[in-house]
Amino acid sequence: MRQKRNEERVSSSFSEKWDSLASDEKTAIELTFARNRLKTKELAEFLGKGVQATRKIFTGLEEKGILSKIATSPTDPNSYYILKPPKKED
């Protein structure tokens, strides 16, 4: 039940993009929403995929303006991703 509510909250925040996202991308967004931040390794373990595949998911979501990477350097092992707040229409 809680997962359904979280999915509804997240999908309403990104309604215009939500339908065009792949299921792994939606999962990444939902987990980031639930945990406030998410590391590449955490998503890889959750999805049962490799770290490289997970990086591609995060990179795609960054390019779409949904997630932001927080890191001190490009190779920071403690980097993580957070949700960008949806842009408000004026």
PARO-946837 format. One record per residue: x, y, z of N, C-alpha, C in turn. Coordinates in steps of 0.1 Angstrom, whole numbers. Example, Ala and Ser with C-alpha at 12.3 -4.5 7.8 and 13.67 -1.06 7.14 Angstrom:
% PARO-946837
<node n_X="132" n_Y="-57" n_Z="78" ca_X="123" ca_Y="-45" ca_Z="78" c_X="132" c_Y="-33" c_Z="78"/>
<node n_X="128" n_Y="-22" n_Z="71" ca_X="137" ca_Y="-11" ca_Z="71" c_X="129" c_Y="0" c_Z="79"/>
//
This chain:
% PARO-946837
<node n_X="8" n_Y="-12" n_Z="0" ca_X="0" ca_Y="0" ca_Z="0" c_X="9" c_Y="13" c_Z="0"/>
<node n_X="19" n_Y="13" n_Z="9" ca_X="28" ca_Y="24" ca_Z="10" c_X="35" c_Y="26" c_Z="-4"/>
<node n_X="39" n_Y="15" n_Z="-10" ca_X="46" ca_Y="17" ca_Z="-23" c_X="37" c_Y="23" c_Z="-33"/>
<node n_X="24" n_Y="19" n_Z="-33" ca_X="15" ca_Y="25" ca_Z="-43" c_X="13" c_Y="40" c_Z="-41"/>
<node n_X="12" n_Y="44" n_Z="-28" ca_X="11" ca_Y="58" ca_Z="-25" c_X="23" c_Y="66" c_Z="-29"/>
<node n_X="35" n_Y="60" n_Z="-26" ca_X="47" ca_Y="67" ca_Z="-31" c_X="48" c_Y="68" c_Z="-46"/>
<node n_X="44" n_Y="57" n_Z="-53" ca_X="44" ca_Y="58" ca_Z="-67" c_X="35" c_Y="69" c_Z="-72"/>
<node n_X="23" n_Y="70" n_Z="-66" ca_X="14" ca_Y="80" ca_Z="-71" c_X="19" c_Y="94" c_Z="-68"/>
<node n_X="26" n_Y="96" n_Z="-57" ca_X="31" ca_Y="109" ca_Z="-54" c_X="42" c_Y="113" c_Z="-63"/>
<node n_X="51" n_Y="103" n_Z="-66" ca_X="62" ca_Y="106" ca_Z="-75" c_X="57" c_Y="108" c_Z="-89"/>
<node n_X="48" n_Y="99" n_Z="-94" ca_X="43" ca_Y="101" ca_Z="-108" c_X="36" c_Y="114" c_Z="-110"/>
<node n_X="29" n_Y="119" n_Z="-99" ca_X="22" ca_Y="132" ca_Z="-101" c_X="32" c_Y="143" c_Z="-101"/>
<node n_X="44" n_Y="142" n_Z="-95" ca_X="54" ca_Y="152" ca_Z="-95" c_X="61" c_Y="153" c_Z="-109"/>
<node n_X="62" n_Y="141" n_Z="-116" ca_X="68" ca_Y="141" ca_Z="-129" c_X="59" c_Y="136" c_Z="-139"/>
<node n_X="46" n_Y="140" n_Z="-138" ca_X="35" ca_Y="135" ca_Z="-147" c_X="38" c_Y="135" c_Z="-162"/>
<node n_X="44" n_Y="146" n_Z="-166" ca_X="46" ca_Y="148" ca_Z="-181" c_X="57" c_Y="138" c_Z="-186"/>
<node n_X="66" n_Y="134" n_Z="-178" ca_X="77" ca_Y="125" ca_Z="-182" c_X="74" c_Y="111" c_Z="-177"/>
<node n_X="66" n_Y="108" n_Z="-167" ca_X="65" ca_Y="95" ca_Z="-161" c_X="61" c_Y="84" c_Z="-171"/>
<node n_X="52" n_Y="86" n_Z="-180" ca_X="47" ca_Y="76" ca_Z="-189" c_X="58" c_Y="72" c_Z="-199"/>
<node n_X="68" n_Y="81" n_Z="-202" ca_X="78" ca_Y="77" ca_Z="-212" c_X="90" c_Y="70" c_Z="-205"/>
<node n_X="90" n_Y="69" n_Z="-192" ca_X="102" ca_Y="63" ca_Z="-186" c_X="101" c_Y="47" c_Z="-186"/>
<node n_X="113" n_Y="41" n_Z="-186" ca_X="114" ca_Y="27" ca_Z="-185" c_X="111" c_Y="22" c_Z="-170"/>
<node n_X="108" n_Y="10" n_Z="-168" ca_X="105" ca_Y="5" ca_Z="-155" c_X="117" c_Y="7" c_Z="-145"/>
<node n_X="129" n_Y="4" n_Z="-150" ca_X="141" ca_Y="6" ca_Z="-142" c_X="143" c_Y="21" c_Z="-138"/>
<node n_X="140" n_Y="30" n_Z="-147" ca_X="140" ca_Y="44" ca_Z="-144" c_X="130" c_Y="48" c_Z="-133"/>
<node n_X="118" n_Y="43" n_Z="-135" ca_X="108" ca_Y="45" ca_Z="-125" c_X="112" c_Y="40" c_Z="-111"/>
<node n_X="117" n_Y="28" n_Z="-111" ca_X="122" ca_Y="22" ca_Z="-98" c_X="133" c_Y="31" c_Z="-92"/>
<node n_X="142" n_Y="36" n_Z="-100" ca_X="153" ca_Y="45" ca_Z="-95" c_X="147" c_Y="57" c_Z="-88"/>
<node n_X="137" n_Y="63" n_Z="-95" ca_X="130" ca_Y="75" ca_Z="-90" c_X="123" c_Y="72" c_Z="-77"/>
<node n_X="115" n_Y="61" n_Z="-77" ca_X="108" ca_Y="58" ca_Z="-65" c_X="117" c_Y="55" c_Z="-53"/>
<node n_X="128" n_Y="48" n_Z="-55" ca_X="137" ca_Y="45" ca_Z="-44" c_X="144" c_Y="58" c_Z="-39"/>
<node n_X="148" n_Y="66" n_Z="-48" ca_X="154" ca_Y="79" ca_Z="-45" c_X="144" c_Y="87" c_Z="-37"/>
<node n_X="131" n_Y="87" n_Z="-41" ca_X="121" ca_Y="95" ca_Z="-33" c_X="119" c_Y="89" c_Z="-19"/>
<node n_X="119" n_Y="76" n_Z="-18" ca_X="117" ca_Y="69" ca_Z="-5" c_X="129" c_Y="71" c_Z="4"/>
<node n_X="141" n_Y="71" n_Z="-1" ca_X="153" ca_Y="72" ca_Z="7" c_X="159" c_Y="86" c_Z="7"/>
<node n_X="154" n_Y="95" n_Z="0" ca_X="159" ca_Y="109" ca_Z="-1" c_X="172" c_Y="110" c_Z="-10"/>
<node n_X="180" n_Y="99" n_Z="-11" ca_X="192" ca_Y="98" ca_Z="-19" c_X="195" c_Y="84" c_Z="-22"/>
<node n_X="202" n_Y="81" n_Z="-33" ca_X="205" ca_Y="67" ca_Z="-37" c_X="218" c_Y="66" c_Z="-43"/>
<node n_X="226" n_Y="56" n_Z="-39" ca_X="239" ca_Y="54" ca_Z="-45" c_X="237" c_Y="44" c_Z="-57"/>
<node n_X="247" n_Y="44" n_Z="-66" ca_X="247" ca_Y="35" ca_Z="-77" c_X="246" c_Y="20" c_Z="-73"/>
<node n_X="254" n_Y="17" n_Z="-63" ca_X="255" ca_Y="3" ca_Z="-59" c_X="242" c_Y="-2" c_Z="-53"/>
<node n_X="235" n_Y="7" n_Z="-45" ca_X="222" ca_Y="4" ca_Z="-39" c_X="212" c_Y="0" c_Z="-50"/>
<node n_X="211" n_Y="8" n_Z="-60" ca_X="202" ca_Y="5" ca_Z="-71" c_X="206" c_Y="-7" c_Z="-78"/>
<node n_X="219" n_Y="-9" n_Z="-81" ca_X="223" ca_Y="-22" ca_Z="-87" c_X="219" c_Y="-34" c_Z="-80"/>
<node n_X="221" n_Y="-34" n_Z="-67" ca_X="217" ca_Y="-45" ca_Z="-58" c_X="202" c_Y="-47" c_Z="-58"/>
<node n_X="194" n_Y="-36" n_Z="-58" ca_X="180" ca_Y="-37" ca_Z="-58" c_X="174" c_Y="-43" c_Z="-71"/>
<node n_X="180" n_Y="-38" n_Z="-82" ca_X="175" ca_Y="-43" ca_Z="-95" c_X="182" c_Y="-56" c_Z="-100"/>
<node n_X="192" n_Y="-60" n_Z="-93" ca_X="199" ca_Y="-72" ca_Z="-97" c_X="207" c_Y="-70" c_Z="-110"/>
<node n_X="212" n_Y="-58" n_Z="-112" ca_X="219" ca_Y="-55" ca_Z="-124" c_X="233" c_Y="-50" c_Z="-120"/>
<node n_X="242" n_Y="-49" n_Z="-130" ca_X="255" ca_Y="-44" ca_Z="-127" c_X="256" c_Y="-29" c_Z="-125"/>
<node n_X="267" n_Y="-25" n_Z="-120" ca_X="269" ca_Y="-11" ca_Z="-116" c_X="269" c_Y="-3" c_Z="-129"/>
<node n_X="275" n_Y="-8" n_Z="-140" ca_X="276" ca_Y="-1" ca_Z="-153" c_X="262" c_Y="2" c_Z="-158"/>
<node n_X="253" n_Y="-8" n_Z="-158" ca_X="239" ca_Y="-6" ca_Z="-163" c_X="232" c_Y="4" c_Z="-154"/>
<node n_X="235" n_Y="4" n_Z="-141" ca_X="228" ca_Y="13" ca_Z="-132" c_X="233" c_Y="27" c_Z="-135"/>
<node n_X="246" n_Y="29" n_Z="-138" ca_X="251" ca_Y="42" ca_Z="-141" c_X="244" c_Y="48" c_Z="-153"/>
<node n_X="241" n_Y="39" n_Z="-163" ca_X="234" ca_Y="44" ca_Z="-175" c_X="220" c_Y="49" c_Z="-171"/>
<node n_X="213" n_Y="42" n_Z="-162" ca_X="200" ca_Y="46" ca_Z="-158" c_X="201" c_Y="60" c_Z="-151"/>
<node n_X="210" n_Y="61" n_Z="-142" ca_X="212" ca_Y="74" ca_Z="-135" c_X="216" c_Y="85" c_Z="-145"/>
<node n_X="225" n_Y="83" n_Z="-154" ca_X="229" ca_Y="93" ca_Z="-164" c_X="217" c_Y="97" c_Z="-173"/>
<node n_X="209" n_Y="88" n_Z="-177" ca_X="197" ca_Y="91" ca_Z="-184" c_X="187" c_Y="100" c_Z="-177"/>
<node n_X="185" n_Y="97" n_Z="-164" ca_X="176" ca_Y="105" ca_Z="-156" c_X="182" c_Y="118" c_Z="-153"/>
<node n_X="195" n_Y="119" n_Z="-152" ca_X="202" ca_Y="132" ca_Z="-150" c_X="200" c_Y="141" c_Z="-163"/>
<node n_X="201" n_Y="135" n_Z="-174" ca_X="199" ca_Y="142" ca_Z="-187" c_X="185" c_Y="147" c_Z="-189"/>
<node n_X="176" n_Y="139" n_Z="-183" ca_X="161" ca_Y="143" ca_Z="-184" c_X="157" c_Y="153" c_Z="-174"/>
<node n_X="167" n_Y="157" n_Z="-165" ca_X="164" ca_Y="167" ca_Z="-155" c_X="157" c_Y="162" c_Z="-143"/>
<node n_X="157" n_Y="149" n_Z="-140" ca_X="149" ca_Y="144" ca_Z="-129" c_X="158" c_Y="142" c_Z="-117"/>
<node n_X="170" n_Y="137" n_Z="-119" ca_X="180" ca_Y="135" ca_Z="-108" c_X="192" c_Y="144" c_Z="-109"/>
<node n_X="198" n_Y="146" n_Z="-97" ca_X="211" ca_Y="154" ca_Z="-97" c_X="221" c_Y="145" c_Z="-90"/>
<node n_X="233" n_Y="145" n_Z="-95" ca_X="244" ca_Y="138" ca_Z="-89" c_X="251" c_Y="147" c_Z="-79"/>
<node n_X="253" n_Y="141" n_Z="-67" ca_X="261" ca_Y="149" ca_Z="-57" c_X="274" c_Y="141" c_Z="-54"/>
<node n_X="285" n_Y="148" n_Z="-58" ca_X="298" ca_Y="142" ca_Z="-56" c_X="309" c_Y="153" c_Z="-55"/>
<node n_X="320" n_Y="149" n_Z="-49" ca_X="331" ca_Y="159" ca_Z="-47" c_X="340" c_Y="158" c_Z="-59"/>
<node n_X="340" n_Y="147" n_Z="-67" ca_X="348" ca_Y="146" ca_Z="-79" c_X="341" c_Y="136" c_Z="-88"/>
<node n_X="346" n_Y="136" n_Z="-101" ca_X="339" ca_Y="126" ca_Z="-110" c_X="340" c_Y="112" c_Z="-106"/>
<node n_X="351" n_Y="108" n_Z="-98" ca_X="352" ca_Y="94" ca_Z="-94" c_X="350" c_Y="92" c_Z="-79"/>
<node n_X="342" n_Y="101" n_Z="-73" ca_X="339" ca_Y="100" ca_Z="-59" c_X="332" c_Y="87" c_Z="-55"/>
<node n_X="337" n_Y="78" n_Z="-47" ca_X="331" ca_Y="66" ca_Z="-44" c_X="318" c_Y="68" c_Z="-35"/>
<node n_X="317" n_Y="79" n_Z="-29" ca_X="306" ca_Y="82" ca_Z="-20" c_X="295" c_Y="91" c_Z="-27"/>
<node n_X="296" n_Y="92" n_Z="-40" ca_X="286" ca_Y="100" ca_Z="-47" c_X="272" c_Y="93" c_Z="-46"/>
<node n_X="262" n_Y="102" n_Z="-47" ca_X="248" ca_Y="97" ca_Z="-47" c_X="239" c_Y="106" c_Z="-55"/>
<node n_X="227" n_Y="102" n_Z="-57" ca_X="217" ca_Y="110" ca_Z="-65" c_X="206" c_Y="114" c_Z="-57"/>
<node n_X="201" n_Y="126" n_Z="-60" ca_X="189" ca_Y="131" ca_Z="-53" c_X="179" c_Y="135" c_Z="-64"/>
<node n_X="166" n_Y="137" n_Z="-60" ca_X="156" ca_Y="141" ca_Z="-70" c_X="157" c_Y="157" c_Z="-71"/>
<node n_X="156" n_Y="161" n_Z="-83" ca_X="155" ca_Y="176" ca_Z="-85" c_X="141" c_Y="179" c_Z="-83"/>
<node n_X="138" n_Y="190" n_Z="-76" ca_X="124" ca_Y="195" ca_Z="-75" c_X="118" c_Y="198" c_Z="-88"/>
<node n_X="106" n_Y="194" n_Z="-90" ca_X="99" ca_Y="197" ca_Z="-103" c_X="98" c_Y="212" c_Z="-105"/>
<node n_X="100" n_Y="216" n_Z="-118" ca_X="99" ca_Y="230" ca_Z="-121" c_X="85" c_Y="235" c_Z="-120"/>
<node n_X="83" n_Y="246" n_Z="-114" ca_X="69" ca_Y="252" ca_Z="-113" c_X="67" c_Y="261" c_Z="-125"/>
<node n_X="55" n_Y="259" n_Z="-130" ca_X="51" ca_Y="267" ca_Z="-142" c_X="46" c_Y="280" c_Z="-137"/>
<node n_X="50" n_Y="291" n_Z="-143" ca_X="46" ca_Y="305" ca_Z="-139" c_X="33" c_Y="308" c_Z="-146"/>
//
